Amino acid sequence: MTGRPAPSTTVFKGATVVDGTGAERYRADVRIADGLIAEITEPGGGAGGATEVDADGLVLAPGFIDMHAHSDLALLLEPEHPAKVTQGVTCEVLGQDGLSYAPVDDTTLPALRRQLAGWNGDPADFDWDWRDVAGYLDRIDRTRVAVNACYLVPHGSLRMLAVGWRNRPPTPAELDRMRQVLAQSLLHGAVGMSSGLSYTPGMYADTAELVELCTVVAAYGGFHAPHQRSYGKGALEGYAEMVEIARRSGCALHLTHATMNFGVNRGRAGELLALVDRALADGVDLTLDSYPYLPGSTTLAALLPSWATEGGPDATLARLADPADRERIRTAMEEQGSDGCHGVVADWATVQISGVRSAELAGAVGRTVAELAAERGSGGTEVFLDLLRRDELATTILQHVGHEENVRAVMRHRAHTVGSDGLLVGARPHPRAWGTFPRYLGHYSRELGVLTLEETIARMTGRPAARLGLDRRGRIAPGHHADLVLLDPERVRDAATFEQPRLPAEGIEYVYVNGTAVVRQGRTTGARPGRALRRTDRGTLAR
């Protein structure tokens, strides 16, 4: 089955309903019709339909919402989207970390494609037939995709349009242009703005610039989702800046992939959460998300000091070939602590290559920079610089810098939601792209008991739906959209590993998007009933 078929009438018989609110589970028959939840009755209470699913012993939950997805191109290139539907995801939030493909113009798009090749690939013969947010969301709808999608306006892309890749504040005219394009993008349906403050060119923005733009976001009922300036040495200061921006602008704040990494932050999640609690007590509208793994994932180029990336990809590659610049970079990486490496000195034993664009470098995948350096008999920074130059900045990495106690503390917080932050390209990407949601359900809820099943599902459904303004999704209730997951609570688990990262989850039996099955009896159906969910000019999402 392909395309967007008419939704069928289905009844889940004798399901254990976990409704997305955090309330205790209950047993019921649930009937869906015309893409909506039509009726909830006592088991055997009379609900009937064309198709009946025996849900005895299974949990029926709202569809899972990925608050931090990097499927901006994958959703268009592989619209059946098996990585996400097989783990129960029915909605994703795209446009993350301040960098994505709308809004753009004919100058910024080619550079963005190069910059984001490690995140999303750069497919040949792809039709880039949009330039603004409306066009991108229209493309999602024309493609007919498996899941629903929301979009954040990327601050870095705005800055490229107005200022380029220059390390300076915008002029008044440039700031006005950023405001205007941001407002237009929000009117086109974006749910807020993301920022990438350790990536070029977003890292060049100061607090005042972000306050000005977040004031625009607030006026349209959106939220700010920052990848803040540091998750290492300056992590707490970075989080405090994001809270200050929220206070000054009145803009809702969603701290994306909120964690405390690197050795300097071992055991310090409590300090972050105390900051969050103070902000909440003061009335700041604040949520956060995290992924249930220790390693992070990004591009190798992201570790470079900010001065080395000024001017865009061509200027960066020129510096990588200049002996004086290479030595300056080595000093930053090995002695001072690069701001791109979150203010800490690079530990090359923690940096593992996960993907390359050049086939000549395929042998580096799965190995750490330290291992490659030892084999070559050179320093780690020399290998780092040569990989970047030879792969034209497209190399992706895992960074083994997380701490289990921090991960667990963050996921327990009352403002917590779930985001995979999963890259879908590369030979060995992070398994979080295929395993985040079942890992929460299996490992952290069932096996470790860090969260109850009801708490876990609320973090994946009702709570993110509230942040996004999806007032008829994220909860099992009559009249809500039939985005649903039927899972086996005793079997659900992540199968994806660091060695085999593209294995589908186990125990996810059925997944419905807008009333149509995209997974049936554990197998994808090929159905593509998803659509772009656009914020209206009233600050709510269109139904």
Secondary structure, DSSP 8 states (H G I E B T S, - for coil): --S------EEEEEEEE--SSS---EEEEEEEETTEEEEEESTTSS---SEEEE-TT-EEEE-EEESS---TTHHHHSTT-HHHHTTTEEEEEESGGG--SSS--TTHHHHHHHHTHHHH---TT------SHHHHHHHHHHH--SSEEEEEEEHHHHHHHHTTT-SS---HHHHHHHHHHHHHHHHTT--EEEEETTSTTGGG--HHHHHHHHHHHHHTT-EEEEE-S-SSTTHHHHHHHHHHHHHHH--EEEETT----SGGGTT-HHHHHHHHHHHHHTT--EEEEE-S-S-EEEEGGGGS-HHHHTT-HHHHHHHHT-HHHHHHHHHIIIII--GGGTTS---GGGEEEEE-SSGGGGGGTT-BHHHHHHHHTS-HHHHHHHHHHHTTT--EEEE----HHHHHHHHTSTTEEE-------SSS--THHHHHHHHIIIIIIIIT-SS-HHHHHHHHTHHHHHHHT-TTSSS--TTSB--EEEE-TTT-B----SSSTT---BSEEEEEETTEEEEETTEE-------B--B-TTSSB--
